[in-house]
Amino acid sequence: MPTWSALTTLADKDRAEALAAAMEAFAPEPAGVGCFEIEDGSGRYEVGVYFDESPDGIALALMAAAHGAEPFAVSEVPETDWVAHVKRNLQPVAAGRFFVYGSHDAGRVPDGTVPLLIEAAMAFGTGHHATTLGCLLALDRLDREGLRARNVADIGCGTAVLAMAAAAIWPDPVIASDIDPVAVEVARANVEANGLGGRVSCVEAAGFGHPALAARAPYDLVFANILKGPLIALAPEMARAVAPGGVAILSGILETQADEVVATYAGAGFSVRSRDEHGDWTTLVLTRDQSL
């Protein structure tokens, strides 16, 4: 059965949230309403509304005008088996020595690589996004430079691909966390599918807010592939959690946002070890000051 999407953008967060709230009472009743900041540095917000039947275009236009929004763009979305679609179109990813693949590509794993099985499912982080790719490449480079991290955390782990990559090349256990309980379950399933059940533990937490994370600090290496806002908010905790001389790999940062993140972490006692651009996205490798 087809569904319909109606999307619009606004320049103001309060107006976007007010429009989203108003759309909850729209007729026909929406199947879902979402409001989020567009992560392109523009400061604009998108409101998305989804319907099981075709919405009234005139009513949508009036609603958009009343809230100072762009006119809604309405599209019919045919029913799709998205998992099957992704499996047909999602190709394996090579990131340094790491090879990220789905089970449908199990026969394509090259010799001499570190294979990471990730099914394209419910959580972010298959290795195809430039932010995850950047983190894997940074990890591969650090290992080739001689880093041997014995205590690793993956904050905002999604599928746990980064935690598993570290566990696959280094012998010590890794801990991964995510604020989303669905992501944590997906991460645990991926860990088991990769035979790393005794090596990677997954917990539900915001930032470092879990007793298991606190008990293991300080860390030699921390991944945080999230977004600019949460990364900036996390800087004081990161400074406490990373050992002097330890490394933080940060991503989920648009190139236009990187300087602000660097400045924030410099104030928390980190210096830039490397900075890599992948498309519009930046991956930062930071070292915590030895004197702190």
DODRENPA-213852 format. One record per residue (C-alpha): x, y negated, z negated. Coordinates in steps of 0.001 Angstrom, whole numbers, plus 500000, padded with zeros to 6 digits. Layout:
N
+--------+--------+--------+
!   east !  north !     up !
+--------+--------+--------+
!      X !      Y !      Z !
...
+--------+--------+--------+
//
This chain:
292
+--------+--------+--------+
!   east !  north !     up !
+--------+--------+--------+
! 500000 ! 500000 ! 500000 !
! 501502 ! 496626 ! 500992 !
! 502097 ! 493799 ! 498536 !
! 502567 ! 490075 ! 499025 !
! 505270 ! 487789 ! 497677 !
! 504991 ! 484032 ! 497255 !
! 508260 ! 482176 ! 496588 !
! 509004 ! 478530 ! 495896 !
! 511800 ! 476414 ! 494419 !
! 511935 ! 473440 ! 492076 !
! 514702 ! 471141 ! 490875 !
! 513560 ! 471100 ! 487233 !
! 513550 ! 473990 ! 484742 !
! 510569 ! 472731 ! 482714 !
! 508417 ! 472324 ! 485826 !
! 509459 ! 475752 ! 487102 !
! 508495 ! 477386 ! 483822 !
! 505213 ! 475457 ! 483751 !
! 504395 ! 476614 ! 487297 !
! 505240 ! 480215 ! 486416 !
! 502962 ! 480036 ! 483373 !
! 500150 ! 478530 ! 485441 !
! 500491 ! 481263 ! 488059 !
! 499713 ! 483895 ! 485414 !
! 496079 ! 482687 ! 485559 !
! 495953 ! 482488 ! 489366 !
! 493250 ! 484337 ! 491324 !
! 493790 ! 486941 ! 492646 !
! 495660 ! 488006 ! 489514 !
! 499400 ! 488388 ! 490233 !
! 501050 ! 491766 ! 489769 !
! 504117 ! 489904 ! 488478 !
! 505570 ! 486416 ! 488020 !
! 509252 ! 485513 ! 487692 !
! 511196 ! 482307 ! 487085 !
! 514987 ! 482046 ! 487177 !
! 517847 ! 479687 ! 487971 !
! 519303 ! 480127 ! 491448 !
! 522994 ! 481005 ! 490913 !
! 524368 ! 478906 ! 493756 !
! 525441 ! 475870 ! 491747 !
! 522480 ! 473786 ! 492956 !
! 520702 ! 473692 ! 489586 !
! 517432 ! 474661 ! 491270 !
! 514946 ! 477252 ! 490020 !
! 512929 ! 479839 ! 491919 !
! 509429 ! 480974 ! 491019 !
! 508359 ! 484278 ! 492552 !
! 504798 ! 485614 ! 492407 !
! 503734 ! 489061 ! 493591 !
! 500216 ! 490159 ! 494542 !
! 498463 ! 493417 ! 495386 !
! 496170 ! 491523 ! 497771 !
! 496693 ! 488556 ! 500061 !
! 496668 ! 485272 ! 498073 !
! 494759 ! 482123 ! 499071 !
! 497224 ! 479899 ! 500940 !
! 495324 ! 476682 ! 500211 !
! 495203 ! 477435 ! 496480 !
! 498933 ! 478187 ! 496498 !
! 499666 ! 474918 ! 498301 !
! 497649 ! 472946 ! 495750 !
! 499386 ! 474711 ! 492867 !
! 502832 ! 473955 ! 494317 !
! 501963 ! 470297 ! 494930 !
! 500586 ! 469888 ! 491411 !
! 503920 ! 471021 ! 489938 !
! 506244 ! 469209 ! 492346 !
! 507407 ! 472422 ! 494006 !
! 508265 ! 473232 ! 497590 !
! 505380 ! 474917 ! 499469 !
! 505144 ! 478631 ! 498713 !
! 506600 ! 480943 ! 501355 !
! 504218 ! 483917 ! 501548 !
! 505326 ! 487253 ! 502971 !
! 503724 ! 490659 ! 503254 !
! 506004 ! 493326 ! 501792 !
! 505256 ! 496824 ! 503130 !
! 505479 ! 499774 ! 500772 !
! 509028 ! 501110 ! 500885 !
! 510882 ! 503970 ! 499259 !
! 513676 ! 501657 ! 498112 !
! 515893 ! 504391 ! 496713 !
! 515826 ! 506271 ! 500013 !
! 516351 ! 503006 ! 501901 !
! 519381 ! 502087 ! 499825 !
! 520865 ! 505553 ! 500169 !
! 520640 ! 505271 ! 503948 !
! 522230 ! 501837 ! 504077 !
! 524603 ! 501623 ! 501109 !
! 528099 ! 502584 ! 502155 !
! 530908 ! 503669 ! 499800 !
! 533219 ! 500954 ! 498504 !
! 537001 ! 501180 ! 498286 !
! 538515 ! 498815 ! 495699 !
! 542216 ! 499475 ! 495372 !
! 542512 ! 503095 ! 494285 !
! 538849 ! 503227 ! 493206 !
! 536208 ! 504722 ! 495489 !
! 532617 ! 504001 ! 494477 !
! 530043 ! 506230 ! 496138 !
! 526568 ! 507739 ! 495843 !
! 525872 ! 511458 ! 495740 !
! 524759 ! 511303 ! 499391 !
! 528404 ! 510453 ! 500243 !
! 530049 ! 513072 ! 498033 !
! 531690 ! 514639 ! 501081 !
! 533384 ! 511386 ! 502060 !
! 535613 ! 510856 ! 499012 !
! 539200 ! 510381 ! 500286 !
! 542081 ! 512280 ! 498747 !
! 544219 ! 510298 ! 496340 !
! 541457 ! 507960 ! 495179 !
! 539764 ! 507602 ! 491792 !
! 536142 ! 508524 ! 492589 !
! 533297 ! 506842 ! 490707 !
! 529820 ! 508248 ! 491325 !
! 527174 ! 505521 ! 490988 !
! 523632 ! 506057 ! 492164 !
! 521917 ! 502952 ! 493553 !
! 519191 ! 502788 ! 490944 !
! 517859 ! 500415 ! 488320 !
! 520883 ! 498483 ! 487075 !
! 523355 ! 496022 ! 488513 !
! 526877 ! 497088 ! 489345 !
! 527278 ! 499546 ! 492205 !
! 530622 ! 498082 ! 493313 !
! 529114 ! 496478 ! 496410 !
! 528674 ! 493058 ! 494860 !
! 531750 ! 490831 ! 495101 !
! 531859 ! 490371 ! 491323 !
! 532154 ! 494096 ! 490585 !
! 534575 ! 494550 ! 493468 !
! 536732 ! 491745 ! 492069 !
! 536869 ! 493366 ! 488632 !
! 537866 ! 496753 ! 490076 !
! 540602 ! 495167 ! 492166 !
! 541847 ! 493234 ! 489132 !
! 541955 ! 496431 ! 487045 !
! 543842 ! 498270 ! 489785 !
! 546400 ! 495446 ! 490015 !
! 546878 ! 495244 ! 486237 !
! 547520 ! 498973 ! 486057 !
! 550062 ! 498770 ! 488890 !
! 551752 ! 495906 ! 487029 !
! 552213 ! 498215 ! 484047 !
! 549300 ! 497374 ! 481754 !
! 548202 ! 500342 ! 479616 !
! 545183 ! 499237 ! 477609 !
! 544402 ! 501627 ! 474760 !
! 541278 ! 499832 ! 473564 !
! 538823 ! 498655 ! 476240 !
! 535308 ! 497166 ! 476114 !
! 532903 ! 496492 ! 478988 !
! 530437 ! 493759 ! 477951 !
! 527297 ! 493508 ! 480084 !
! 528191 ! 496849 ! 481627 !
! 525248 ! 497426 ! 484008 !
! 526001 ! 500845 ! 485492 !
! 529219 ! 501144 ! 483404 !
! 531307 ! 501359 ! 486579 !
! 534069 ! 499189 ! 485057 !
! 534168 ! 501135 ! 481793 !
! 534366 ! 504373 ! 483755 !
! 537123 ! 503013 ! 485989 !
! 539237 ! 502220 ! 482918 !
! 538509 ! 505627 ! 481370 !
! 539424 ! 507338 ! 484632 !
! 542973 ! 505913 ! 484730 !
! 543803 ! 505584 ! 481009 !
! 543491 ! 508286 ! 478326 !
! 541808 ! 506407 ! 475472 !
! 538028 ! 506077 ! 474888 !
! 536169 ! 503039 ! 476227 !
! 533039 ! 501358 ! 474850 !
! 530408 ! 499733 ! 477074 !
! 527452 ! 497545 ! 476120 !
! 524484 ! 495886 ! 477777 !
! 521601 ! 493796 ! 476487 !
! 519149 ! 495694 ! 478748 !
! 518055 ! 499078 ! 477332 !
! 517331 ! 500371 ! 480858 !
! 520887 ! 499511 ! 481909 !
! 522235 ! 501347 ! 478861 !
! 520315 ! 504498 ! 479799 !
! 521500 ! 504251 ! 483411 !
! 525060 ! 503722 ! 482183 !
! 524872 ! 506829 ! 479970 !
! 523563 ! 508887 ! 482881 !
! 526395 ! 507673 ! 485102 !
! 528960 ! 508467 ! 482422 !
! 527671 ! 512028 ! 482188 !
! 527516 ! 512402 ! 485981 !
! 531195 ! 511442 ! 486175 !
! 532237 ! 513902 ! 483467 !
! 533219 ! 511113 ! 481071 !
! 530727 ! 511858 ! 478291 !
! 533421 ! 512142 ! 475650 !
! 535365 ! 509153 ! 476934 !
! 532857 ! 506320 ! 477400 !
! 530246 ! 505378 ! 474794 !
! 527357 ! 503041 ! 475687 !
! 525489 ! 500822 ! 473216 !
! 522715 ! 498245 ! 473462 !
! 523976 ! 494833 ! 472382 !
! 524096 ! 491144 ! 473244 !
! 527746 ! 490215 ! 473602 !
! 529795 ! 491906 ! 470903 !
! 526772 ! 492169 ! 468589 !
! 526907 ! 495852 ! 467699 !
! 528682 ! 497485 ! 464720 !
! 530458 ! 499934 ! 467019 !
! 531954 ! 497041 ! 469008 !
! 533010 ! 495185 ! 465870 !
! 534596 ! 498288 ! 464392 !
! 536877 ! 498782 ! 467377 !
! 538109 ! 495183 ! 467747 !
! 540554 ! 493735 ! 468590 !
! 540673 ! 494900 ! 472209 !
! 543576 ! 495145 ! 474644 !
! 541199 ! 494575 ! 477568 !
! 537630 ! 493309 ! 477839 !
! 535503 ! 493193 ! 480992 !
! 532655 ! 490674 ! 481102 !
! 530988 ! 490665 ! 484504 !
! 527926 ! 488590 ! 483660 !
! 527173 ! 484938 ! 484593 !
! 528685 ! 481534 ! 483898 !
! 526305 ! 480506 ! 481114 !
! 526632 ! 483681 ! 479027 !
! 530403 ! 483736 ! 479633 !
! 530804 ! 480223 ! 478279 !
! 528634 ! 481040 ! 475271 !
! 530702 ! 484190 ! 474706 !
! 534093 ! 482404 ! 474607 !
! 534404 ! 482090 ! 470779 !
! 533460 ! 485762 ! 470300 !
! 535839 ! 486764 ! 473081 !
! 538685 ! 484945 ! 471347 !
! 538002 ! 486896 ! 468158 !
! 537569 ! 490213 ! 469958 !
! 540634 ! 490180 ! 472237 !
! 543991 ! 490895 ! 470617 !
! 546804 ! 488330 ! 470971 !
! 548408 ! 489095 ! 474315 !
! 545278 ! 491011 ! 475361 !
! 543434 ! 490516 ! 478644 !
! 539905 ! 489480 ! 479592 !
! 538566 ! 490107 ! 483108 !
! 535657 ! 487706 ! 483724 !
! 533355 ! 487656 ! 486733 !
! 529831 ! 486773 ! 487781 !
! 531207 ! 483268 ! 488376 !
! 530562 ! 481233 ! 491491 !
! 533680 ! 479568 ! 492891 !
! 532197 ! 476150 ! 492076 !
! 531770 ! 477202 ! 488416 !
! 535217 ! 478700 ! 487853 !
! 536982 ! 475537 ! 486672 !
! 534424 ! 475047 ! 483887 !
! 534861 ! 478644 ! 482717 !
! 538664 ! 478301 ! 482828 !
! 538511 ! 475091 ! 480772 !
! 536213 ! 476655 ! 478186 !
! 538444 ! 479686 ! 477760 !
! 541575 ! 477548 ! 477665 !
! 540022 ! 475819 ! 474656 !
! 539474 ! 479249 ! 473102 !
! 543142 ! 480198 ! 473528 !
! 543264 ! 481922 ! 476935 !
! 545487 ! 481206 ! 479921 !
! 544900 ! 482201 ! 483539 !
! 546879 ! 485225 ! 484667 !
! 545195 ! 485438 ! 488069 !
! 542236 ! 483953 ! 489889 !
! 540765 ! 485713 ! 492915 !
! 538034 ! 484637 ! 495301 !
! 535728 ! 487181 ! 496942 !
! 533251 ! 485382 ! 499148 !
! 531559 ! 482731 ! 496995 !
! 532520 ! 484511 ! 493765 !
! 535538 ! 484238 ! 491469 !
! 537155 ! 486854 ! 489263 !
! 539363 ! 485508 ! 486450 !
! 542027 ! 487516 ! 484651 !
! 542891 ! 485722 ! 481415 !
! 545512 ! 486418 ! 478755 !
! 544936 ! 485509 ! 475110 !
! 547676 ! 483347 ! 473599 !
! 550149 ! 485438 ! 471624 !
! 550429 ! 482761 ! 468924 !
! 546778 ! 482903 ! 467910 !
+--------+--------+--------+
//
